[in-house]
C-alpha cells in the first residue's frame, strides 16, 4: 500500500477534475437555468454567455461568485450552528456541517432580470472601510462573513443621491492618488453602477433608482421621476400592450404636436411605456437582442431599450424581445413549463444564423464549470506540502506523490490555458491576468523539467510554489478589473496575433524563468540558514539550476525585447522611446547579463550567484507590475493601486533574503561544507567560505 498511495492520491484528484467536466442539467420539470445561462449576449465588445456575464458582474460587486441564501452566509459555520433550533445536545452534526444554499451566478442574474425586488434583498455589496460604513449609517445593517461586511441594495438605496454627489468629487482624483477611503467608495460606486445597469437591461425595473445614481443634477431637475417607478412582474404582457398601442399612440402624439384633438388616455398610456424604454437604452449595459433578421450584420446586436425605441418607428417589437420578456415573466410567475418552452423556441431561432455564437456560449459555460485554474491552484498547494514534507524525513514516496500531483496540476493548468486561447482566438498572453497565468505555467514547466533531471524535490517545490503564487496573483488581478472580464477585448494597438505570439510570449517566458531562478535562490538561502539539509550535493544542484535558468531567461528576455522594438517601430514609428515598460524589459536583459558575466569572470561564486538571482526578482517584479503603477507611458495598460503595497512587501522580502545570503558561516545551520580540494569556480565551493 505504501508504494501505491501516491498513485491513489493522483487518481483522486484526476477523477475529481474529470468529473467536473461532466455535462450538468436541471431536472426536466424545473427551470432550465443552466441552459438559459448558455445563451449569448454582447457586452464590453465581446459575445459571451449569460453565465459569464453573471460571474463577471458578481466579481465587480461582491468580490466572488457566491450568492448565499440561507442566512445569506452571514456568520459562517458558527452562525449556522447558533441558528439551528432546539437544545444544543439535540442538534445534529450533519445539520451543522451542511453548507448554506447558494444561488448560481446564472440564477442570480435571472433573478435580477425577472424579480428585481427579490434581488434587491441579496447581501452582495461589499463595504469594508469603517469611515464609509459610518458615513452611510450602515453600522446596524448588513451581514458579516469572514470579517467582511455585505449589504443589500435595499440597505444602500436611500443613499444613492449622496453617493452620486460624492463620487463626482472622487472621480476627479487620479486613481493612483486616491486614499483608501476614496478607493473603497469608488469600488462601491462601481458595483452599484454595474448592478443598476444589469437590473435595467431587460425590463425598466426602476429607472428612477438608476438615474438618482447615474444622472447629473440638470437631468434630474428636468424629469418627473414619479412616473419611472417599479413595474409589475408581467413584462411579456406589458410588451404586448405596448406593441398594440404603437399605431394609436403615434396618432395621438402627431395630433398633440399639431395642436389637434387627441386621445389623452392613449397618449399618456403610450408615453408611460415609451419614456422608460428610451431611458433604459441609455442605462442598460447588455446588448441582449441578437441580429436574427435576414441580411442583418452579425455584429448588429441591440439593447432592449434601443430596440423598443426603434420599434415605435418600425411598428413592431422584435421577436427576440418578446422571447426575453416571456422568459422573465415565466420565471417571475413560477411557471417552469412556459419558461422551458420559450427557451427552446428562442434557441432554435439561432439555427443557421448565429451557430458559432451559440457554440461559443456553450463552450465558455463549460470553461466556467471546469474552473481549471482554481483546480490546478488547489493541487499545487497539496503538492507543495508533500514536496516540502519530503525534505523533512527524506521520504521517497512523498516526493513521488508531489511530483505526480505537480504534473497533474500542470496538465489542468495547460488545458485551461489552451481553452482560454481557443475561446479568445488569441495567443496565451493578452493582459495582466493572462500574463500571470502564463508566468505560472512557464515556471511550472521548467520546474517539472528540473525535477525529472535532479529528482531531489526541488523542482516539485519550485513548480508548485510558483504555480500557486502566480494563480493567486491572477485571481486578484481579476478582482481588480473594472469589468470583471478576463477575456476582454484588445486595445487597437495590441490587436495583432503575430506580435502577441512572438514579442509578448517571449517576454513573459523571460519573466517566468527569471522568477524561477530567483525562487531557486530562495530555496538555497532558506535551507542553508534555517535547516541543516543544504549539503554539498544539493548546493551544487541548485547552483547548476540557477545558472541554467538564468541563461534561458537571458535568451528569451533579449529576443522578446528586440521583437518589441520592431513592433514599436511598426506601431509608433520608433524602435525605442525610453518608455517605462521598455526600460523595465531592458533592465531584465541587463541584469541577467550581469549575473552571467559576474559568474564567468569569477566575481561571484555560489552565494553571490544566489544573491544576484534574488535581486533579479525585484527587477522582474518592477518590469511586470511596477511600470504599470506609474500610470504613464504607452504600455501602462493595467494600473492597480492595491498592488503597490504587495509589490513593496515582496521587494522587502527579497532584500531580507539577500541579507541572509550575506550572513557569515556561523549563522547558517547547514554549516561549512567539507572541502575535498581547492575551490573551483566552475562548480560549488565550500558552502560558506564566500559570502559574495
MARVEX-469259 format. One line per field, with one value per residue (C-alpha): x, y negated, z; residue in one letter. Coordinates in Angstrom, 1 decimal, decimal comma, padded with zeros to 4 digits, m for minus. Each point is the difference from the previous one (the first is absolute). Last residue first. Layout:
c1: [X:...]
c2: [Y:...]
c3: [Z:...]
nudren: [A:...]
//
This chain:
c1: [029,8:000,0:002,7:001,1:m003,5:m000,9:003,5:000,1:m002,6:001,2:001,8:001,7:001,9:001,1:003,0:m000,7:m002,6:m001,3:m002,7:m003,0:m000,1:m003,0:m003,5:m001,4:001,3:000,8:003,6:000,8:m000,4:m003,2:m000,1:m002,9:m002,0:000,4:m001,2:m003,0:m000,9:000,4:m002,4:m002,5:000,2:m000,8:m003,0:m001,4:000,5:m001,9:m002,7:m000,5:000,0:m002,5:m003,1:000,5:m000,3:000,9:m000,2:000,6:002,9:001,9:m000,1:001,4:m001,3:m002,1:003,2:m001,7:000,3:003,8:m000,1:m001,9:002,1:003,1:000,2:m000,7:002,8:002,6:m001,1:000,2:003,4:001,2:m000,5:002,1:002,8:m000,1:000,1:003,0:001,9:m000,8:001,4:002,9:000,3:002,6:001,4:m000,2:m002,5:m002,3:000,1:m000,6:m003,0:m001,5:000,5:m001,6:m003,0:m000,1:000,4:m002,8:m002,3:000,7:m000,8:m003,5:m000,4:001,3:m002,6:m002,7:001,1:000,0:003,5:m001,3:001,7:m000,7:m002,0:m002,9:m002,8:m001,4:002,6:002,9:m001,6:m000,3:003,7:000,9:m002,2:001,8:003,3:m001,3:m001,4:003,3:001,9:m002,4:m000,2:003,8:000,7:m002,7:001,6:003,4:m001,5:m001,7:003,3:001,9:m002,8:m000,3:003,8:000,2:m002,9:001,6:003,3:m001,7:m001,9:003,1:002,0:m002,7:m002,8:m002,1:001,2:m003,0:m000,6:002,9:000,9:m003,5:m001,3:002,9:000,0:m003,9:000,0:002,6:m002,3:m002,7:002,2:000,8:m003,8:m000,7:002,5:m001,6:m003,5:000,8:002,0:m002,8:m002,2:002,4:m000,1:m003,8:m000,4:002,4:m001,0:m003,6:m001,2:002,0:m001,7:m003,4:m000,4:m002,6:002,5:m000,2:m003,8:m000,4:m001,1:m003,5:m000,4:000,5:000,6:m003,4:m000,5:m000,8:002,2:002,6:001,4:m001,8:001,5:003,4:m000,6:m000,6:003,0:002,2:m001,3:000,8:003,5:000,5:m001,3:002,1:003,1:m000,4:m000,9:002,8:002,6:m000,9:m000,1:003,3:001,7:m001,3:003,3:m000,6:002,8:m001,0:m003,7:m000,3:001,6:m002,4:m003,0:001,3:000,4:m003,6:m001,2:001,9:m001,6:m003,5:000,4:001,2:m002,9:m002,8:001,6:000,2:m003,6:m001,1:002,4:m001,5:000,2:002,4:m000,9:m000,3:m003,5:m003,2:m001,6:m001,8:002,8:002,7:m002,1:m000,3:003,7:000,8:m002,6:001,4:003,5:m000,9:m001,8:003,1:002,2:m002,1:000,3:003,8:000,2:m002,1:002,4:003,0:m001,5:m000,9:003,5:001,6:m002,3:000,8:003,8:m000,3:003,0:m001,5:m000,1:000,8:m003,0:m002,2:000,8:m001,0:m003,2:m001,0:000,8:m002,0:m003,0:000,2:000,6:m003,2:m002,0:001,4:m000,7:m003,6:m000,4:001,8:m002,2:m003,4:m001,9:m003,4:001,2:001,7:m003,2:m001,9:002,7:m000,6:m003,8:000,2:002,5:m002,4:m002,8:002,2:001,2:m003,5:m001,2:m002,2:m000,5:m001,7:m000,4:m003,8:000,2:001,4:m003,1:m002,4:001,8:000,0:m003,6:m001,0:002,3:m001,4:m003,6:000,5:001,9:m002,8:000,9:m001,4:003,3:001,6:m002,8:000,1:003,7:m000,1:m002,9:001,8:003,1:m002,1:m002,0:003,3:001,3:m003,1:000,7:m002,8:m002,1:m000,9:003,4:000,2:m001,2:002,1:003,1:m000,6:m000,6:003,2:002,0:m001,5:000,7:003,6:000,9:002,4:001,1:003,3:m001,3:m001,2:m003,8:m000,8:m002,9:m000,9:001,6:002,5:000,0:m001,9:001,6:002,5:000,8:001,0:m003,5:000,0:m000,6:m002,3:m002,0:m000,6:m001,8:m001,9:m001,1:m001,4:m001,8:m002,2:m001,5:000,1:m002,5:m002,3:000,0:m000,8:m002,6:m001,8:000,4:m001,7:000,8:m001,5:002,4:003,0:002,2:002,3:m003,1:m001,3:003,3:000,3:m003,5:000,6:003,2:m001,7:m002,8:002,5:002,3:m002,6:m000,1:003,8:m000,2:m002,7:002,1:003,1:m002,0:m001,3:003,5:001,2:m002,5:001,8:m001,2:002,0:001,8:000,3:000,6:m003,1:000,9:003,4:m001,4:003,1:001,6:001,7:001,4:001,7:001,6:001,2:001,9:m001,3:001,6:m001,0:m003,4:m000,5:000,3:m002,5:m002,5:000,3:m001,6:m000,1:000,1:m000,1:003,0:003,1:m001,5:001,3:003,3:000,6:m001,1:002,4:003,0:m000,5:m000,3:003,2:001,9:m001,3:001,1:003,5:000,2:m000,8:002,6:002,6:m001,0:000,3:003,4:001,2:000,1:003,2:000,5:m003,6:000,3:m002,5:m002,9:m002,1:000,2:m001,9:m002,8:000,0:m001,2:m003,0:m001,0:000,4:m002,3:m002,6:000,2:m000,1:m003,6:000,7:003,0:m001,8:m002,5:002,9:001,1:003,1:003,1:002,5:003,4:001,6:m000,7:m003,7:m001,9:m003,5:m001,6:m001,4:000,7:003,2:m001,3:m000,3:001,3:002,8:000,7:000,4:002,2:002,2:000,2:001,2:m001,3:m003,1:m000,7:m003,3:m001,6:m002,4:m003,1:m003,1:000,0:m000,1:m003,5:m001,2:001,8:m002,0:000,4:003,4:001,7:m001,4:001,4:003,4:m000,1:m000,9:002,8:002,6:m001,2:m002,1:001,2:m001,2:001,9:002,5:m001,1:002,5:m002,2:m003,0:002,1:001,1:m003,6:m001,2:m001,6:002,8:m000,1:m003,7:m002,4:000,1:003,1:001,0:002,9:001,5:m000,5:001,8:002,8:000,4:000,3:m001,7:m002,0:000,1:m003,2:m001,9:m000,8:000,4:003,7:001,0:003,4:001,9:002,7:001,0:m003,6:m000,8:002,8:000,4:m003,8:000,1:002,5:m001,8:m003,4:001,4:001,8:m003,2:m002,0:002,3:002,5:000,3:002,7:000,0:m000,5:m003,3:m001,7:m002,4:000,1:m002,3:002,0:m001,5:m003,5:001,2:001,1:m003,2:m002,2:m002,8:m001,2:m002,1:002,9:002,4:002,9:002,9:003,7:002,5:002,9:003,1:000,2:000,3:003,3:001,5:m001,3:001,3:003,5:000,0:m000,9:002,3:003,1:m000,7:m000,3:003,2:001,9:m001,7:001,5:003,3:m001,2:m002,9]
c2: [m037,2:001,7:002,4:002,7:001,1:002,8:001,1:m000,4:000,9:000,7:m001,9:m002,3:002,7:m000,1:002,1:003,6:002,2:m002,7:000,9:m002,3:m002,6:m000,3:000,9:m002,0:m003,2:m002,7:001,2:m000,2:m003,8:m001,6:m001,2:002,3:m001,2:m003,6:001,2:001,7:m003,3:m001,9:002,6:m000,5:m003,8:000,3:002,3:m002,4:m002,9:001,8:001,0:m003,6:m001,2:002,6:m001,9:m002,9:002,2:m001,5:002,6:m001,5:m002,3:001,0:m003,4:m001,8:m001,3:001,5:000,6:003,1:001,8:m000,2:001,7:003,0:002,1:m002,1:m000,7:003,6:001,0:m002,3:001,1:003,7:m000,6:m001,1:003,6:001,2:m002,4:001,4:003,6:m000,6:m001,7:003,0:002,5:m001,9:m003,7:m002,1:003,1:m001,7:002,5:m000,4:m003,8:000,2:002,2:m002,0:m003,3:001,5:000,9:m003,6:m001,6:002,1:m000,6:m003,7:m000,2:001,3:m002,7:m002,7:001,0:m000,1:m003,4:m001,4:m000,9:m000,4:002,8:001,2:m003,0:m000,4:000,7:003,4:001,3:m001,3:001,2:003,5:000,0:m001,1:002,6:002,7:m001,2:000,2:003,4:001,3:m001,4:001,2:003,5:000,5:m001,5:002,1:003,2:m001,0:m000,9:003,4:001,9:m002,0:000,5:003,7:000,6:m001,9:001,9:003,3:m001,0:m001,1:003,3:002,0:m002,0:000,3:m002,5:002,1:m001,5:m002,4:m003,7:m001,8:002,4:001,2:m003,6:m001,2:002,8:000,1:m003,8:000,5:002,5:m002,7:m002,5:002,3:000,7:m003,7:m000,5:003,0:m001,3:m003,6:001,1:002,3:m003,1:m002,0:002,8:000,3:m003,8:m000,3:003,1:001,1:m003,5:m001,3:002,3:m000,1:m003,7:m002,1:m001,6:m003,5:000,2:001,0:003,6:001,0:001,5:003,7:m000,6:m001,7:m001,5:m003,3:m002,4:002,8:000,1:003,3:001,6:m001,2:001,5:003,4:m000,3:m000,7:003,1:001,9:m001,4:001,1:003,5:000,7:m001,6:002,3:003,2:m000,4:m000,9:002,7:002,6:m001,1:000,1:003,5:001,7:001,7:m001,9:000,3:000,7:m002,6:m002,6:000,7:m000,2:m003,4:m001,3:000,9:m001,5:m003,3:m000,2:000,7:m002,5:m002,7:000,9:m000,5:m003,2:m001,3:001,0:m002,4:m002,8:000,1:001,8:002,9:003,5:m000,8:m001,0:001,6:m001,0:003,3:002,1:m001,9:000,4:003,7:000,3:m001,7:002,1:003,2:m001,0:m000,7:003,3:001,7:m002,0:001,0:003,7:m000,4:m001,7:002,8:002,6:m001,8:m000,3:003,7:000,9:m002,3:001,4:003,5:m000,7:m001,0:m002,2:m000,7:m003,8:m000,5:002,2:m002,4:m002,8:002,1:001,1:m003,5:m001,4:002,8:m000,8:m003,7:000,7:002,2:m003,0:m002,3:002,5:000,1:m003,7:m000,4:002,6:m001,3:002,8:m001,6:m003,3:001,8:001,9:m003,4:m001,2:003,0:m000,4:m003,7:000,7:002,5:m002,6:m002,7:002,4:001,0:m003,6:000,2:003,6:000,9:m003,0:000,2:003,4:m001,5:m002,2:002,9:002,1:m002,9:m000,7:003,6:000,1:m003,1:001,0:003,3:m001,6:m002,3:m001,8:m003,4:m001,8:002,8:000,0:m003,8:m000,1:002,6:m001,7:m003,3:001,6:001,6:m003,2:m001,9:002,8:m000,4:m003,7:m002,4:m001,4:m003,4:m000,6:m003,6:001,0:003,1:m002,2:m000,9:003,7:001,0:m002,7:000,9:003,8:m000,6:000,8:002,4:m000,9:001,9:002,8:m002,5:000,2:001,6:002,0:m001,0:001,9:m002,7:000,9:m001,9:m000,1:m002,8:m000,5:m003,1:m001,7:m003,7:m001,9:002,6:000,1:m003,7:000,6:003,0:m002,0:m002,7:002,3:001,9:m002,8:m002,0:002,5:m000,2:m003,8:m000,3:002,7:m001,7:m003,4:001,0:m002,9:m003,2:m002,0:m002,1:001,4:001,5:001,5:001,5:001,6:001,4:001,4:001,6:001,5:001,5:001,5:001,8:001,0:001,1:003,6:000,3:m001,6:002,4:003,0:m001,4:m000,5:003,6:001,3:m002,2:001,6:m000,5:m003,6:m003,2:m002,0:m003,8:m002,2:m002,1:m001,6:m001,0:m003,1:m001,2:m003,3:m000,4:003,5:m000,7:m003,2:001,8:002,6:003,6:003,2:000,4:m001,6:001,1:003,6:m000,2:m001,9:002,6:002,6:003,4:m001,2:003,5:002,0:m002,1:m002,0:002,2:000,4:m003,7:m000,4:002,8:m001,3:m003,5:001,3:002,0:m003,0:m002,3:002,5:000,3:m003,8:m000,4:002,6:m001,8:m003,3:001,4:001,6:m003,4:m000,8:m001,2:003,0:m000,3:m003,7:m002,1:m001,5:003,2:m000,7:m003,2:001,3:003,1:m002,0:m001,3:003,4:001,7:m002,6:000,6:003,7:m000,1:001,3:003,0:001,3:002,4:000,9:000,9:002,6:m000,3:002,1:m000,4:001,8:001,7:003,5:m000,8:m002,9:m001,1:m003,2:m002,7:m001,3:m001,9:m001,1:m003,7:m001,0:m002,1:002,6:002,9:m002,3:m000,8:003,6:001,2:003,5:m000,4:003,1:m000,1:003,4:000,5:000,9:m002,0:m002,0:003,3:000,5:m003,3:000,6:003,2:000,6:m001,5:000,1:003,5:001,2:m001,5:001,8:003,3:m000,4:m000,7:003,1:m000,9:001,4:002,4:m000,1:002,8:002,9:000,8:m001,1:001,9:003,1:m000,4:000,2:m002,4:001,8:m000,8:m003,7:m000,3:m000,6:m002,2:m000,6:m003,7:000,5:002,6:m002,0:m003,0:002,3:001,3:m003,4:m003,0:m001,6:002,5:m001,7:001,6:002,8:m001,6:m000,5:m001,7:001,3:m001,4:m002,0:m003,6:m001,0:m002,7:000,3:003,8:000,3:m001,9:002,4:003,1:m001,2:m001,0:003,4:001,9:m002,2:001,3:m002,2:m002,1:m002,6:m003,8:m000,8:002,0:002,0:002,8:003,7:002,6:002,5:m001,2:000,9:003,6:000,0:m001,6:002,7:m000,7:003,3:002,8:001,6:m000,4:m002,2:001,0:000,7:001,3:001,7:m002,2:m000,2:003,8:m000,2:m002,3:002,1:003,2:m001,6:m001,1:003,5:001,8:m002,0:000,9:003,7:m000,3:m001,4:002,8:002,8:000,7:m000,4:002,4]
c3: [m002,1:003,5:m001,3:002,5:000,9:m002,3:m000,9:m003,8:m002,5:m003,5:m002,7:002,4:001,7:003,6:000,9:001,0:001,6:002,4:002,4:m000,3:002,8:002,2:m001,1:002,8:m001,5:002,5:000,6:m003,7:m000,2:m001,2:m003,6:m001,1:003,0:m001,3:m003,5:001,7:001,7:m003,3:m001,6:002,7:m000,3:m003,8:000,7:002,6:m002,4:m002,7:002,4:001,0:m003,6:m001,1:001,4:m002,4:m003,1:m003,4:m002,8:m003,5:000,7:m003,2:m001,8:003,0:003,3:002,9:002,0:001,4:m003,4:000,2:003,3:m001,1:m002,5:m000,3:003,7:000,9:m002,4:001,6:003,6:m000,9:m001,7:003,5:001,1:m003,0:001,0:003,5:m001,3:m002,2:002,9:002,1:m002,5:m001,4:m000,9:m001,8:m001,8:m003,4:m001,3:003,0:m000,1:m003,7:000,4:002,7:m001,9:m003,1:002,2:001,3:m003,5:m001,5:002,9:000,0:m003,7:000,6:002,7:m002,3:m002,6:002,7:001,2:m003,6:m001,2:m003,5:m001,9:m003,6:m001,1:m002,4:002,5:m001,1:m002,4:002,0:003,2:m001,5:m001,0:003,5:001,6:m002,1:001,4:003,6:m000,6:m001,4:003,0:002,6:m001,6:m000,1:003,4:001,6:m001,3:001,1:003,4:000,1:m000,6:002,7:002,5:m000,5:000,1:003,2:001,5:m000,9:001,5:003,2:000,2:m000,5:002,6:002,7:000,5:002,4:003,3:000,1:000,6:m001,7:m002,8:m000,7:m000,1:m002,2:m002,5:m000,2:m000,7:m002,7:m001,7:000,3:m001,7:m002,9:m000,4:000,0:m002,8:m001,9:000,3:m000,9:m003,1:m001,0:000,2:m002,3:m002,6:000,1:m000,3:m002,9:m002,0:000,4:000,8:m002,9:m002,4:001,5:m000,6:001,9:002,4:m001,5:m000,2:003,7:000,3:001,1:003,5:000,8:003,7:000,4:003,4:m001,7:002,0:000,6:003,6:000,8:m003,1:001,1:003,4:m001,6:m002,3:003,1:001,6:m003,2:000,1:003,6:m000,6:m003,1:001,7:003,0:m002,0:m002,5:002,5:002,5:m002,7:m001,6:003,4:000,8:m000,6:m003,3:m001,8:m003,7:000,3:002,7:m002,1:m002,9:002,4:001,3:m003,6:m000,8:003,3:m000,7:m003,4:001,3:002,8:m002,4:m002,3:002,5:001,3:m003,6:m000,5:002,8:m001,2:m003,5:m003,3:000,7:m001,3:m003,7:m001,1:m001,4:003,3:000,6:m001,4:001,9:003,2:m000,6:m000,6:003,3:001,9:m001,5:000,9:003,6:000,1:m001,3:002,4:002,9:m001,0:m000,4:003,4:001,5:m001,4:001,3:003,5:000,1:m001,0:002,6:002,7:m001,0:000,1:003,6:001,0:003,4:000,0:m003,7:m001,0:002,0:m002,4:m002,9:001,7:001,0:m003,5:m001,7:002,1:m000,8:m003,8:000,1:001,3:m002,6:m002,8:001,0:000,1:m003,3:m001,7:001,1:m001,8:000,2:m001,3:m002,9:m000,7:m000,1:m002,4:m002,3:000,1:m000,8:m002,8:m001,6:000,1:m001,5:m002,7:m000,9:m000,4:m003,1:m001,1:003,2:002,3:000,0:001,6:003,2:000,3:m000,5:002,6:002,5:m000,6:000,8:003,0:001,6:m000,7:001,7:002,8:001,0:003,3:m000,8:m000,1:m002,0:m002,6:m000,2:m000,5:m002,8:m001,7:000,0:m001,5:m002,7:m000,7:m000,5:m002,3:m002,2:m000,5:000,9:m002,9:m001,4:m001,5:001,4:003,4:m000,3:000,1:003,6:000,8:m001,6:001,8:003,3:m000,5:m001,0:m003,5:m001,8:m003,6:000,1:m002,3:m002,6:m000,8:m003,4:001,3:003,6:002,9:001,1:003,7:002,7:003,4:m000,4:003,7:001,9:000,3:001,0:m003,3:m001,5:003,2:m000,3:m003,4:001,4:003,1:m002,2:m002,4:002,5:001,9:m003,3:m001,4:003,0:000,0:m003,7:000,2:002,9:m001,7:m003,3:m002,2:m001,3:m002,0:001,0:m002,7:002,7:001,7:m003,2:m000,8:003,5:m000,1:m003,4:001,2:003,1:m002,1:m002,3:002,9:002,5:m001,1:000,5:003,4:001,1:m001,1:001,8:003,2:m000,2:m000,4:002,9:002,3:003,3:000,5:m000,4:002,7:m000,4:m003,0:000,1:003,4:m001,5:m001,7:m001,9:m000,7:003,4:m000,2:m003,3:001,4:003,1:m002,0:m000,5:001,2:003,7:000,1:m003,6:000,9:002,8:m002,1:m002,8:002,2:m001,7:m003,6:m001,4:m001,4:000,6:002,8:002,9:m001,8:m000,2:003,7:001,1:m002,0:001,4:003,5:m000,3:m001,5:002,8:002,6:m001,6:m000,2:003,7:001,0:m002,1:001,5:003,5:m000,8:m001,3:m003,7:m001,7:m002,4:m001,2:m000,8:001,9:m002,0:000,5:003,8:m000,4:m002,3:002,2:003,0:m002,0:m001,3:003,4:001,6:m002,7:000,5:003,9:000,6:m002,3:001,9:002,5:m002,7:m002,3:002,6:002,1:000,7:002,7:000,0:003,0:m001,2:m000,7:001,7:m001,0:m001,0:002,3:003,5:m001,0:m003,4:000,7:m003,5:001,5:002,7:m002,5:m002,2:003,0:001,0:m003,5:m000,7:m002,3:m002,1:m001,9:m000,5:002,9:m002,0:000,7:m003,2:m002,0:001,4:m001,3:m003,2:m000,8:m003,8:m001,0:003,4:000,7:m003,4:001,0:003,4:m001,6:m002,5:002,7:002,0:003,0:003,2:002,7:003,3:000,4:002,2:002,8:002,8:m001,2:m000,4:003,6:001,2:002,6:003,0:002,5:m000,8:000,7:m002,9:m003,1:m002,2:m000,2:002,4:m002,2:m003,1:001,6:001,0:m003,5:m001,7:001,5:m002,7:m002,8:m001,2:002,9:m002,4:m003,4:m000,9:m003,2:m001,0:m003,0:001,9:000,6:000,6:m002,6:m002,5:000,4:m000,1:m003,3:m001,6:001,2:m001,3:m003,4:m000,2:000,7:m002,4:m002,8:m001,7:m003,2:000,5:m000,5:003,7:m000,1:m002,7:000,9:m000,4:001,6:002,1:003,3:m001,3:m000,4:003,6:001,1:m001,4:002,5:001,5:m001,5:m001,8:002,9:m000,8:m002,1:000,5:m002,6:001,7:m000,1:003,8:000,1:m001,9:002,7:002,8:m001,6:m000,5:003,7:001,2:m002,5:001,1:003,7:m001,0:m002,1:003,0:002,2:m002,1:001,6:003,6:m000,8]
nudren: [X:X:X:X:X:X:X:X:X:X:X:X:X:X:X:X:X:X:X:X:X:X:X:X:X:X:X:X:X:X:X:X:X:X:X:X:X:X:X:X:X:X:X:X:X:X:X:X:X:X:X:X:X:X:X:X:X:X:X:X:X:X:X:X:X:X:X:X:X:X:X:X:X:X:X:X:X:X:X:X:X:X:X:X:X:X:X:X:X:X:X:X:X:X:X:X:X:X:X:X:X:X:X:X:X:X:X:X:X:X:X:X:X:X:X:X:X:X:X:X:X:X:X:X:X:X:X:X:X:X:X:X:X:X:X:X:X:X:X:X:X:X:X:X:X:X:X:X:X:X:X:X:X:X:X:X:X:X:X:X:X:X:X:X:X:X:X:X:X:X:X:X:X:X:X:X:X:X:X:X:X:X:X:X:X:X:X:X:X:X:X:X:X:X:X:X:X:X:X:X:X:X:X:X:X:X:X:X:X:X:X:X:X:X:X:X:X:X:X:X:X:X:X:X:X:X:X:X:X:X:X:X:X:X:X:X:X:X:X:X:X:X:X:X:X:X:X:X:X:X:X:X:X:X:X:X:X:X:X:X:X:X:X:X:X:X:X:X:X:X:X:X:X:X:X:X:X:X:X:X:X:X:X:X:X:X:X:X:X:X:X:X:X:X:X:X:X:X:X:X:X:X:X:X:X:X:X:X:X:X:X:X:X:X:X:X:X:X:X:X:X:X:X:X:X:X:X:X:X:X:X:X:X:X:X:X:X:X:X:X:X:X:X:X:X:X:X:X:X:X:X:X:X:X:X:X:X:X:X:X:X:X:X:X:X:X:X:X:X:X:X:X:X:X:X:X:X:X:X:X:X:X:X:X:X:X:X:X:X:X:X:X:X:X:X:X:X:X:X:X:X:X:X:X:X:X:X:X:X:X:X:X:X:X:X:X:X:X:X:X:X:X:X:X:X:X:X:X:X:X:X:X:X:X:X:X:X:X:X:X:X:X:X:X:X:X:X:X:X:X:X:X:X:X:X:X:X:X:X:X:X:X:X:X:X:X:X:X:X:X:X:X:X:X:X:X:X:X:X:X:X:X:X:X:X:X:X:X:X:X:X:X:X:X:X:X:X:X:X:X:X:X:X:X:X:X:X:X:X:X:X:X:X:X:X:X:X:X:X:X:X:X:X:X:X:X:X:X:X:X:X:X:X:X:X:X:X:X:X:X:X:X:X:X:X:X:X:X:X:X:X:X:X:X:X:X:X:X:X:X:X:X:X:X:X:X:X:X:X:X:X:X:X:X:X:X:X:X:X:X:X:X:X:X:X:X:X:X:X:X:X:X:X:X:X:X:X:X:X:X:X:X:X:X:X:X:X:X:X:X:X:X:X:X:X:X:X:X:X:X:X:X:X:X:X:X:X:X:X:X:X:X:X:X:X:X:X:X:X:X:X:X:X:X:X:X:X:X:X:X:X:X:X:X:X:X:X:X:X:X:X:X:X:X:X:X:X:X:X:X:X:X:X:X:X:X:X:X:X:X:X:X:X:X:X:X:X:X:X:X:X:X]
//
